Amino acid sequence: MRLTTYISQSSEILADYWYEIKTVLYLVFVFLNIDFDIVKLLSILMFTDTLLGVIKAIYINKIKFTFRKLLWGIVSKATILLIPMILALTSLALGFDFVWLVHIVLKILVVSEAISAITNILSIKERKNIENTDYISKLLHIIRNFLVKTIDKLFKQIEK
């Protein structure tokens, strides 16, 4: 079943405006100079990782599955997609060329999601909970430090 068909069956309002929503999303990514193909790949990996996490939670008795955890997992993954957009907006606002940083962050996010999915597969195979390394938090700290250093440099230039 195609996504468009599913959306039209699920919500009439969403179906009426689906092409407009899709167009706006494409325009935002074009405006921010973000490679939409990488974002689609990242979204697919996030969906796969979430699905594998649910299977892992159901399959391994030590992990308690709740829909609340699932909802917060989906929300946290959706917020991860905001990271490249925030970097691109910051780049535009400051007039800097952070395109390289945005692409690196996207690729790191793809690798992190792939590692997480593989870890979930390994957990299912071995029937034990193998913890994922939180590369996203490490990445966020690095980005924060980079931006803090950048803004400090700007203030030093303003003071001179």
C-alpha positions, 0 to 999 in steps of 0.5 A, spaced: 500 500 500 502 506 498 503 512 503 498 516 499 493 511 499 494 509 507 493 517 508 487 518 504 484 512 508 486 514 515 484 522 515 480 525 510 483 532 512 490 530 511 488 527 505 486 533 502 492 537 504 497 531 503 500 534 496 501 541 499 504 538 506 509 534 502 511 540 497 512 545 503 516 539 506 520 539 500 521 547 499 523 547 507 529 542 505 531 545 499 531 552 502 535 550 508 540 546 503 539 539 506 539 533 502 532 530 502 534 523 500 538 522 506 533 525 510 528 520 507 533 514 508 534 517 516 527 516 516 526 509 514 532 507 518 528 510 524 522 507 523 526 500 522 529 501 529 523 503 532 520 497 529 526 492 531 525 496 538 518 494 539 520 486 537 526 486 542 521 489 547 516 484 546 521 478 545 525 479 551 522 478 557 526 483 561 524 489 557 517 491 559 513 494 553 508 500 554 505 504 548 507 510 552 515 508 551 513 507 544 510 514 543 516 517 547 521 513 542 517 516 536 517 523 539 524 523 541 526 520 534 522 526 530 526 531 534 532 528 532 530 530 525 530 537 527 537 537 529 540 538 521 534 543 520 536 547 526 543 547 524 541 549 517 537 555 520 543 557 524 547 557 518 543 562 514 542 566 520 549 567 521 551 568 514 556 562 515 557 556 510 555 550 515 552 546 509 558 541 510 556 541 518 549 539 516 551 533 511 556 530 517 551 531 522 546 527 517 551 522 516 552 521 523 545 520 525 544 515 519 550 511 522 547 511 529 540 509 527 543 503 523 548 501 529 541 502 533 537 497 529 543 492 528 544 492 536 536 491 536 537 485 531 543 482 535 539 483 542 533 479 539 538 474 536 541 473 543 535 473 547 538 479 551 538 486 552 544 489 549 544 497 551 545 502 545 551 507 545 547 514 545 551 517 540 546 522 539 547 525 545 554 525 544 553 529 537 549 534 541 554 536 546 559 536 540 554 541 536 553 545 542 560 546 543 561 548 536 556 553 536 558 556 543 565 557 540 562 560 534 558 565 538 564 566 542 568 568 536 563 573 534 563 576 540 570 577 540 570 580 533 564 585 535 568 587 542 574 589 537 
